[in-house]
């Protein structure tokens, strides 16, 4: 037990260094605490031997996906879904602030993280994220990572168990598609993390889970929304 705890602690320190680098290089809109939360969930799955893939929907510049790649065992599948460009507009189910945010993005004037270019304006974001994985030491083919490009309704097709899902998209329709496609495959003891909790995101979560037996889930809001699927 002591050896196992020491190995876990050493691994976490290595992951913490990756998170610090992600923050320093401005590769995620999430702060270091949010990234640590994701890493701890992924590492607990390994420690508790909870099987299933890790899924991320919406990766931006790849900071959170790289964090998950660092935290998981090499043989566990990580699938990252993103349009890898400008995301689609919000719908009538999203609030005024969401539409204002999208208009700023569409105008070409949206700021990035710090002084960086907004990620949606990158000429080849897919290639950039691939290269970032390699730069951090997690070349995708060697680390069982798959990047899937396109709209969620076209590409997000789950046919295997999911242990952890990071739903990091902004609008109602996108979040609802992710919940519909991912949650039925979430294993007992698995976790959904809703990372960008705009009004549309909140409404999508409410509408999806009002049709479910909520006794089977535990909802925790701490920086992100965590939805734990109970094992009992």
Order of alpha helices (4+ residues) and beta strands (2+ residues): alpha-alpha-beta-alpha-beta-alpha-alpha-beta-alpha-beta-alpha-beta-alpha-beta-beta
